[in-house]
Amino acid sequence: MLGWKEYVEIGGLIAYGPNRDESYRRIAVYVDKILKGAKPGDLPIEQPTRFELVINLKTAKALGVAIPQAVLVRADRLIE
């Protein structure tokens, strides 16, 4: 079980974690506010809002792991 989809893309089995692209966009908004004069201590702390479940079916097959259909249908992305 991994936290970033990029690890599954290179052979990991399953990743569930925040969407990195969305996180980077939120970071850019914070940097913009700080560069425009906002005090970092005055900015609210935000939690990720979008999480992704990515499953590598090729790795599952190589490991002999059967992924339940209920999990497969919930996946945001399946790598075959």
Buried (B, 14 or more C-beta within 10 A) or exposed (E): EBEBBEBBEEEBBBBBBBBBEBBEEBEEEBEEBEEEEEEEEEEEEEEEEEEBBBBBBEBBEEEEEEBEEEEEEEBBEBBE
